[in-house]
Amino acid sequence: MAPSTELRKWYAHDPERFEEFERRYKTELTQPVRTEAIDYLHHLLRLQPLTLLAATKHTEISAAFILAALLRD
């Protein structure tokens, strides 16, 4: 579920790039294999709490933050 290496490198957790990162990451999440993974995560959420992990000190501008928001919808 992580963003592509290319997108992660471009973003580099630069807060000024977060909005564009979010747009690009959401586009990546529409790829068929990723939509299947999101569907599976939704299934797991119906069964039990789910914990997302991120290797960042700034979770509010991370891919995990974006993914968590999508899963809440």
Stockholm file with secondary structure:
# STOCKHOLM 1.0

chainA/1-73         MAPSTELRKWYAHDPERFEEFERRYKTELTQPVRTEAIDYLHHLLRLQPLTLLAATKHTEISAAFILAALLRD
#=GR chainA/1-73 SS CCCCHHHHHHHTTCGGGHHHHHHHHHHHTTSHHHHHHHHHHHHHHHHSCCCCCCSCSCGGGSHHHHHHHHHHC
#=GC SS_cons        CCCCHHHHHHHTTCGGGHHHHHHHHHHHTTSHHHHHHHHHHHHHHHHSCCCCCCSCSCGGGSHHHHHHHHHHC
//
